[in-house]
């Protein structure tokens, strides 16, 4: 199953972005194996909580292979997002973030994690690694560990736009590393043609 989520589900994503911008509420929809989708479910300003009845209804509609939810800011999936995707056996997990730059045509950046190649054992190991990476003294340290785990397990990541980051880049001079990571403040969005495979990590 190969999904171009940004184009195939544009109207649904527009709905998420509208909810985020106009109502200051995160929202989510789920993608099934036959490429159909659930309804859009609205949450609060900082999170989405589904009732037991809503969860049961979502699960009864088919096998979930992916989801798309909105973020008020920040173009990356959080560690909690990724852990949720792993534990619920999703193959694709996306976050849609509004764009406010005047020189960008689209209304949102879509970032997708492709976990379809992970085996059950790799998912279990990655879940444990992500849980460990969520604990740390500094936010930047937690983000470095999260990105290192994504690279370690070979998780593919795609964006509709390129994000310019002002921050820390590893490896640095005289500090060899198996990881190639950039973390820091997201300062600018750049247009690209088609789905952009990002390599910040």
N, C-alpha and C positions, 0 to 999 in steps of 0.2 A: 504494500500500500504506500503510494507516494503522494503526499499532500502538499499543495501550494496553498497553505492556510490563508495567507494574506489576501490572495485574489479570490480564492474559492468561497471564502466566508466574509467578504468585504462588508456586506450589508449588516450582518450580525455584529461584526467588529465595530462598525459605525454606531450601532446601538449601544455597545459597551462604552465607547468614547463619549457619546452624548450623555449617558447616565453619569459618567465620571465628571465631565466638565460642567454640566448644567445642574446636577443634583448633588455633586460631591460624594458620590457613593460608588464603591467598587462593584463590579458586576462580572458574571461568569456564564459561559455556556459550555456544554460538553459535546464532543464529536464521537459518533458511533462508527462501528466497523463498516457499515454500508455508506458512510460519509454523510448521513443525516445528522441533525443536531437536536439537542434539547432546547427547551425554552431558555430565555435569558433570566438568570436569577440575580436580584439586586441585594447588595449587602449594606454595610455601613461605610463610613469615611475611610476606615483603616483596615477593614477585614470583611470577609464574607462567611456567614454561618448558615448552614442549611439545616432545616428541621429533619427529624427522622422520616416524616412523611415525604418531604421533598427528596431526600436521599433515596428512599424506596422507589419513588416514581421515576427518578432518573435512572436507577439501576434496572428497572423493569422494561425500559425501552430498547435495550440491546447491550452489546459489549462496548464499553467505553475505550476508545483508543487515544483520546486526546482531550484537551480543554484549552480554552482561551479566557483569561481574565484581565481586568484592567488594573493599572497602577496610576495613582495621581501624579507620580514623578518617579524617576529612576527607571532605566531601561532593562535592567537585569532581573531575572527571576531570583527571589530570595532563597535562602537555604531551606526555609520551611516549605516554600513552593515546590522545590526540587524533591524534598523528602516526601511530600504528599504525592507527587507524580510517581515516584519510585514505588511507594507502598501500595498505591492503587493500580499499579501495573500499566500506567499510561505509557504509550509509545511516544507521544508528542505533547509537549506542554508549552503554551505560549502566553506571553504577557503583552498587552497593548497599552502604550503610554501616549498621552496627548502630546502633540508638537505645537509650540507657541511661536516658533521662529517664522518671521514674515517671508523669508526667502525659500521656504520649503513648501512644496505644493500639497503634499498629503497632510491629513489630520493626525496621523498616528505613526509611531514606530512599533513594529511587531518583532519581538524576539522569540524565537522558538528553540527549545531544546529537543533534539531527536535522540530518544533513548531506545529506539526500536531494535538496536543490535545487542542490547545488554541481555545476557542470560539470567536465569533465576538466581544463580550463585553470585553473579556480578552485582545484581540489584541488591541482594542481601548485604554484600560487603560494602557497596557504595552507601547504602542507607546508614550503616554503622559509622563509616568515615564521615559522612555529612553530619551525623549527630555530634561527633567529636568536634568537627570544624565550627559548629555553632557556639561552642564555648571558648572564650578567649578574653584576654584583658582589653584589647582594643578592637574597634570596628574594622580598621584597616587590616589587622591581623586575621580576623575572621573571614574577611573577603578574600585575602590571599589564599587561605586554606581551602575555602570553597572553590575558587578557580583552579587550584592545584588538583583537587579531587576530580573536577570535571575533566581536566586534561589527563589525569592518571587513568580514568576509566574510559577514555576515548569517546566521551559524549560529544556528538556533533552539535554545533550551534549556528543558527542563521538569523540574520536581521534584514529588514527591508531597507535599512539605512546604515550608513557608517557613522559610528559615534566617536568623536574626538575626546580623548581623556587626558586630563592634566593630573599627573600623580606619580606613582611609583611604578617602575618597570623592572622586571626581573627576567633573566639574570642581569646583575649589574657588574661593573668592572671588578675583576679579581674575585668574583664570587660565582663559580660555576654552578649551574643548576640544570636539572633535566626539564624544568618547566619554563615556559615563555609566557609571562603574566604581566598584564598592565592593570592596575587598579588605581582609583582616585576619583576626582570630581569629573563628571560628564559635562563638558563645556560647550559642545557644538554638535549639531546633527548635519550630516551631509547626504545629499541625494545620491543614489546609485541605481543602476539599471538592473531590475530583477531582484531575486532573492540573494542577498549578500552573505556569503559564508564568512563569519567573523572569526578573527584569530587573536583577539585580545588576550586570551588565556594561552 
